[in-house]
Amino acid sequence: VLLVASALAFVTALIVLSGEPSPAWFLYLLPIVIGALAYDIGGGVIVTALSAGALFLASPITTFSTLWPEFTAGFAVFLMCGIVIGWQAHHQRAGRVALERASAFDALTGVLKAEYFVHDLGAEVRRGDRYGHDVGLVLVHVEAFEEFTRLFGHYKAESMLHHLSDIVR
């Protein structure tokens, strides 16, 4: 929010100090892009509206009587840029979350991988301590798993692990 606000303030200050919006108003695209990247489509749309309002307030009234078509077309393009960039940012975040969720579980058994299990176990122990509850842990060790795999093959070993994880769940 501070980065968007400071970029908006900087561009608006340039326009106010120069007395005309002509060379600097294109810089409003910077806070729009930042807003879209940080807050998805909604951020791009809101920052575009804020940028248009800041331009209107910072520019002399006589400027809009002659250049309103240029500003309108420019902000329409800015709005489309904010929407497209916000949409892309949203989909990248959603894909990253789905990938993290998928990578937390073992593909064969469907149970948490070791590093995620240890993290969740620590959280459960802290929660048990906080509320005064005991925490239990079931540890299953498959004896002679390598020998089982050699005798019956990888398919049967994987099937046995999958079935065992279903039983434990």
Buried (B, 14 or more C-beta within 10 A) or exposed (E): EEEBBEBBEBBBEBBBEEEEBEEBBEBBBBBBBBBBBBBBBBBBBBBBBBBBEBBBEBBEEEBBEEBEEEBEEBBEEBBEBBBEBBBBBBEEEEEEEEEEEEEBEBEEBEBBEEEBEEEEEEEBEEEEEEEEEEEEEEEEEEEEEEEBBEEEEEEEBEEBBBEBBEEEE
